[in-house]
Amino acid sequence: MADPTYEELKTAMTREEVLEQQLAIMALPDFNLPTESWGPTDEPMATLAADANVLADLSVKVAGIAKSGVTADARTDVLTIHAKDVFDEARELGVNTIGTVTLTESAGSPQSWAVGDLIVTSRVDPTIIFRNTALVTLSASSSTTASIACDDVGTQGNVQAADLQLVTEVPGVALSAASGTGWITQTGTDDETDEKLIARCALKWATLVSTGPSDAYKKWALDADATINRVGVTEDVAADQTAGDPSVTVYLATATGAPAAAVVTAVDAYIQERRPLGTLVYVAACGTTSFYLNGSVTVKASKRAAAESKINALLDAWFAGSSIDVNGETVDGLGLDGRIRIAQLVEIVMSVSGVTAFVPKKLDGTSIYRIETDDVTSSANNVWTLVRALTYVEVT
């Protein structure tokens, strides 16, 4: 029997596939076993079924070991180890959301909460839980602020202030917070996805050569500051002609848009230490372009609140350059190529549970985007700023 190929090794067999393979072997003339011994309830079949469970589990382990040596196929903890061992790239770990809320007492009764006793949740998703990080003392007929942190790491805690509700109910105590996401002091982030870590590992090779390919500049920019999540690299012809040396411009973007001047300066210093000799490198903040999204979303009334919250979260993450899950597949966030695919935008909205129809419209609120031809373009090296004006139509 020939040794299995990598493609065969990396594909785990199911219990049913293993059992079918075993039965095929038992049917060979060498075994000469009577077929009446292999009924669904007979002992030989029960024994084979038990073996199939064990062998299927073993197949999963074998597949994991096989894929651990290939960057593009490794996943989860195996990829984390592989990336660090081979590329010296550590997975970026997410953080939980932390913010400040205001408590107001109006019943004339002082209150206090030990660490973790003050519980706040999201109205839309009560499984998103926040707790106070320090002792909170609230005097009678007064107000005080409290720092609360989400129990779980990730972006799910980045909820709107209007979504916050006080679960630890005390008569006369009300909760308020700065509008929108203004109450958040630490934005929650997810652990780096497998896809992003694999992409960073692939970019690492470009930094090991001396010719200055664009991927090298992207890698250096991403390494220089954790807030940078998108990088554009262009050859600056005008600067070439003026300076007489090859030159490139590196454009930087963060999840919220253009980075601050201090960040640009820090990234510039980092890249200047690593750039190829003879190449002039200019580092600049990206530009911004507004994208006005009008249109109507038809949604089941019972799922309206959850659907609207999910749509906002998906679109916010996508426009911020983060990968999102759409119908079980990873969709890359918007980059600096200056293009929005309307078909993909529609797919994102339609993927949300409860949504039955979505008609995207242009800035005038009347003209409808055509999925096939109306992709929106902007200048390269600009990030998109989403301006929402969606309406929701509830149906039963």
C-alpha positions in Angstrom: 0.0 0.0 0.0 1.4 3.4 -1.0 2.0 6.0 1.7 -0.9 8.5 2.0 -0.5 11.9 0.4 -0.7 15.1 2.3 -4.1 15.8 0.9 -5.3 12.4 2.3 -3.6 13.0 5.7 -5.0 16.4 6.3 -8.6 15.3 5.6 -10.1 13.7 8.7 -12.4 10.7 8.2 -15.8 10.6 9.8 -17.1 7.7 11.8 -19.3 6.7 8.9 -16.4 6.8 6.5 -14.3 4.7 8.8 -17.1 2.2 9.3 -17.7 1.9 5.6 -14.0 1.3 5.1 -13.9 -1.4 7.8 -16.9 -3.2 6.3 -15.3 -3.2 2.9 -12.2 -4.8 4.3 -14.2 -7.4 6.2 -16.0 -8.3 2.9 -12.7 -9.3 1.3 -12.4 -13.0 0.5 -9.5 -13.3 3.0 -11.8 -12.8 5.9 -14.6 -15.1 4.7 -17.1 -13.9 7.3 -20.7 -14.8 6.9 -22.9 -11.8 6.0 -25.5 -12.8 8.5 -23.1 -11.8 11.3 -23.2 -8.2 10.3 -26.7 -7.1 11.1 -27.2 -3.7 12.7 -27.7 -5.2 16.2 -25.2 -8.1 15.9 -22.1 -8.1 18.1 -19.5 -7.9 15.3 -21.2 -4.8 14.0 -21.3 -3.2 17.5 -17.6 -4.0 17.8 -16.8 -2.4 14.5 -18.9 0.7 15.3 -17.0 1.2 18.6 -13.7 0.8 16.7 -14.9 3.3 14.1 -15.5 6.0 16.8 -11.9 5.6 18.1 -10.4 5.5 14.6 -12.3 8.6 13.5 -11.0 10.5 16.6 -7.5 9.3 15.7 -8.0 10.5 12.1 -8.9 14.0 13.4 -5.6 14.0 15.4 -3.6 12.8 12.4 -5.1 15.5 10.3 -4.3 18.1 12.9 -0.7 17.0 13.1 -0.3 16.9 9.3 -1.7 20.4 8.9 0.4 21.8 11.8 3.4 21.8 9.5 1.7 23.9 6.8 1.1 27.5 7.6 -1.9 27.9 5.3 -3.7 24.8 6.8 -2.8 25.1 10.5 -5.6 26.4 12.7 -6.3 27.6 16.3 -3.7 26.7 18.9 -1.6 24.7 16.5 -1.3 27.7 14.2 -0.3 29.9 17.2 2.6 27.6 18.0 3.6 27.2 14.4 3.6 30.9 13.7 5.7 31.7 16.8 8.1 28.8 16.1 8.6 29.3 12.4 8.0 33.0 11.8 8.5 34.4 15.3 5.0 35.9 15.0 2.8 35.9 18.1 -1.0 35.9 17.7 -2.5 39.2 18.8 -4.8 38.5 21.7 -8.1 40.4 22.1 -9.1 42.5 25.0 -12.5 43.0 26.7 -14.5 46.2 26.6 -14.1 48.6 29.6 -16.1 51.7 30.1 -17.4 54.3 32.5 -21.1 54.6 33.5 -22.8 57.0 35.8 -25.1 55.9 38.7 -27.6 58.3 40.1 -29.4 57.8 43.5 -32.8 59.5 43.9 -34.4 57.7 46.8 -32.3 59.1 49.6 -30.6 55.8 50.4 -26.8 55.4 50.1 -25.5 52.3 48.2 -22.3 50.4 47.7 -21.2 47.5 45.5 -18.1 45.4 46.0 -16.0 44.5 43.0 -18.1 42.4 40.6 -21.4 42.9 42.4 -22.7 45.7 40.1 -24.0 43.9 37.0 -24.9 45.6 33.7 -26.0 43.8 30.5 -26.9 44.6 27.0 -30.6 45.0 26.3 -30.3 43.4 22.9 -28.2 40.4 24.1 -28.4 39.8 27.9 -25.5 37.3 27.7 -23.2 40.3 27.3 -22.4 41.0 30.9 -20.4 43.8 32.5 -19.2 44.1 36.1 -17.7 46.8 38.2 -13.9 46.7 38.4 -13.6 48.5 41.7 -15.6 49.3 44.9 -18.5 51.7 44.0 -19.9 53.9 46.7 -23.0 56.0 46.0 -24.1 58.6 48.5 -27.7 59.4 49.0 -29.3 61.7 46.4 -26.1 62.0 44.4 -24.3 60.6 41.4 -21.0 58.7 40.9 -19.1 57.0 38.1 -18.2 53.4 37.9 -15.8 51.5 35.7 -17.3 48.4 34.3 -15.7 45.6 32.2 -17.2 43.0 30.0 -16.8 39.4 31.2 -15.6 38.2 27.9 -12.9 39.2 25.5 -14.0 40.4 22.1 -15.9 43.1 20.2 -19.4 42.0 21.4 -19.0 44.3 24.4 -18.7 47.4 22.2 -22.4 48.2 22.6 -24.2 51.5 22.3 -24.9 53.4 25.6 -28.6 53.0 24.9 -28.2 49.2 25.0 -26.9 49.2 28.6 -29.2 48.2 31.4 -28.7 47.8 35.1 -29.4 44.2 36.2 -28.5 44.7 39.9 -31.7 46.6 40.5 -31.8 48.9 43.5 -34.9 51.2 44.0 -34.0 54.8 43.2 -30.8 54.0 41.3 -30.5 54.8 37.6 -27.7 54.1 35.1 -26.6 56.4 32.3 -23.6 56.7 30.0 -22.0 58.9 27.4 -24.0 58.5 24.1 -23.1 56.0 21.4 -19.8 54.4 22.2 -18.5 57.4 24.0 -18.7 55.6 27.4 -16.1 53.1 26.3 -12.5 53.7 27.5 -11.1 50.4 26.2 -12.5 49.1 22.9 -13.0 45.4 23.0 -11.1 43.4 20.3 -11.3 39.8 19.2 -8.3 37.5 19.2 -6.5 37.7 15.9 -8.2 35.4 13.4 -6.4 32.5 11.9 -6.6 34.1 8.5 -5.0 37.4 9.6 -2.2 35.5 11.4 -1.5 33.4 8.3 -1.4 36.6 6.2 1.1 38.2 8.6 3.3 35.1 8.4 3.2 35.2 4.6 4.2 38.9 4.7 7.2 38.1 6.9 9.1 36.6 4.0 9.1 40.0 2.2 11.0 41.6 5.1 13.8 39.2 4.7 14.9 40.4 1.2 16.7 43.6 0.3 14.6 44.7 -2.7 11.9 46.5 -0.7 8.7 44.8 -2.0 5.4 46.4 -0.9 4.7 43.5 1.5 7.8 44.4 3.5 6.5 48.0 4.0 3.1 46.6 5.0 4.6 44.3 7.5 6.8 47.0 9.1 3.8 49.4 9.4 1.7 46.8 11.1 4.5 45.9 13.4 5.3 49.5 14.3 1.9 50.3 15.9 -0.9 48.0 17.1 -3.6 50.5 16.0 -2.6 50.2 12.3 -4.8 47.6 10.6 -4.6 48.6 6.9 -1.6 49.7 4.8 -1.3 50.9 1.2 2.0 51.2 -0.6 2.4 53.1 -3.9 5.4 54.1 -6.0 5.8 57.8 -5.9 6.9 58.8 -9.4 6.9 62.5 -8.8 9.2 62.1 -5.8 11.4 59.8 -7.9 11.9 62.5 -10.4 12.5 65.2 -7.8 14.7 63.3 -5.4 16.5 61.2 -8.0 16.1 58.1 -5.9 13.5 55.3 -5.9 10.8 56.2 -3.5 7.5 54.8 -2.2 4.7 56.2 -0.1 3.2 54.1 2.7 -0.4 55.0 3.7 -1.7 54.1 7.1 -5.2 53.5 8.4 -6.6 52.4 11.7 -10.0 50.8 12.6 -11.4 54.3 13.1 -9.9 56.0 10.0 -6.7 58.0 9.7 -4.2 57.7 12.4 -3.0 60.5 14.6 0.1 62.5 13.7 2.1 60.9 16.5 1.3 57.4 15.2 2.4 58.4 11.7 5.7 59.7 13.1 6.3 56.6 15.1 5.6 54.3 12.1 7.8 56.5 9.9 10.7 56.2 12.3 10.3 52.4 12.5 10.3 52.0 8.7 13.2 54.3 8.1 15.4 52.0 10.3 14.5 49.1 8.0 14.1 50.5 4.5 16.4 49.3 1.7 19.4 51.6 1.1 18.8 54.0 -1.7 15.1 54.1 -1.3 13.2 57.1 0.0 10.1 56.2 2.0 7.3 58.6 2.8 4.8 57.7 5.5 1.4 59.4 5.5 -2.1 59.0 7.0 -4.7 57.7 4.6 -7.5 59.9 3.3 -11.2 59.4 4.1 -14.2 59.1 1.8 -17.8 59.0 3.1 -20.1 56.2 1.9 -23.8 57.1 2.3 -25.9 54.0 2.8 -29.6 54.6 2.4 -32.3 51.9 1.8 -34.8 49.7 3.5 -34.3 46.5 5.5 -37.3 44.2 5.8 -37.1 42.2 9.0 -39.3 40.0 11.1 -40.8 42.1 13.9 -39.8 39.6 16.6 -36.2 39.9 15.6 -36.0 43.6 14.7 -33.9 44.8 17.7 -31.4 41.9 17.5 -31.2 42.2 13.7 -30.5 45.9 13.7 -27.8 45.5 16.3 -26.2 42.7 14.4 -26.3 44.6 11.1 -24.7 47.7 12.7 -22.0 45.5 14.3 -21.2 43.7 11.0 -21.1 46.9 9.0 -19.0 48.8 11.6 -16.4 45.9 11.7 -16.3 45.6 7.9 -15.8 49.3 7.3 -13.2 49.3 10.1 -11.2 46.8 8.1 -11.9 43.7 10.3 -12.8 40.3 8.9 -16.4 39.3 9.6 -18.3 36.0 9.5 -21.0 35.9 6.8 -22.9 32.7 6.4 -20.1 30.7 7.9 -17.4 32.2 5.6 -14.8 34.8 6.4 -15.2 38.1 4.5 -12.2 40.4 4.6 -12.7 43.9 5.9 -12.5 46.9 3.5 -9.0 47.8 2.7 -7.4 50.8 0.9 -8.2 49.8 -2.6 -11.0 52.3 -2.8 -13.8 49.9 -3.8 -17.0 48.7 -2.2 -18.7 45.8 -3.8 -22.5 46.3 -3.5 -23.1 42.6 -3.9 -21.0 41.9 -0.9 -22.7 44.6 1.1 -26.1 43.1 0.3 -24.8 39.7 1.3 -23.7 41.0 4.7 -27.1 42.5 5.5 -29.1 39.6 4.2 -27.0 37.1 6.3 -28.5 38.4 9.5 -31.2 36.3 11.1 -34.7 37.8 10.6 -33.8 39.9 7.6 -36.0 39.0 4.6 -35.1 41.7 2.1 -32.7 44.6 1.6 -32.9 47.3 -1.0 -29.7 49.5 -0.9 -30.1 53.1 -2.1 -27.8 55.9 -3.0 -27.2 59.2 -1.3 -30.4 60.7 -2.7 -32.4 58.0 -1.0 -34.3 57.2 -4.2 -31.8 55.7 -6.7 -31.3 52.0 -6.1 -27.8 50.4 -6.3 -27.6 47.7 -9.0 -25.7 44.8 -7.6 -24.1 43.9 -11.0 -22.7 47.3 -12.0 -22.9 49.9 -9.2 -19.8 49.1 -7.2 -18.6 52.3 -5.5 -15.0 53.5 -6.0 -12.9 56.1 -4.4 -9.3 57.2 -4.6 -6.9 54.5 -3.7 -5.4 54.7 -0.2 -8.6 56.2 1.3 -10.7 54.5 3.9 -14.4 54.6 3.8 -16.5 56.3 6.5 -20.0 54.8 6.8 -22.9 57.2 7.0 -26.0 55.1 7.7 -29.6 56.1 6.9 -31.3 52.7 6.9 -34.9 52.3 7.6 -36.4 49.1 8.9 -39.7 47.7 7.8 -41.2 45.1 10.2 -43.2 42.1 9.0 -44.8 39.3 10.8 
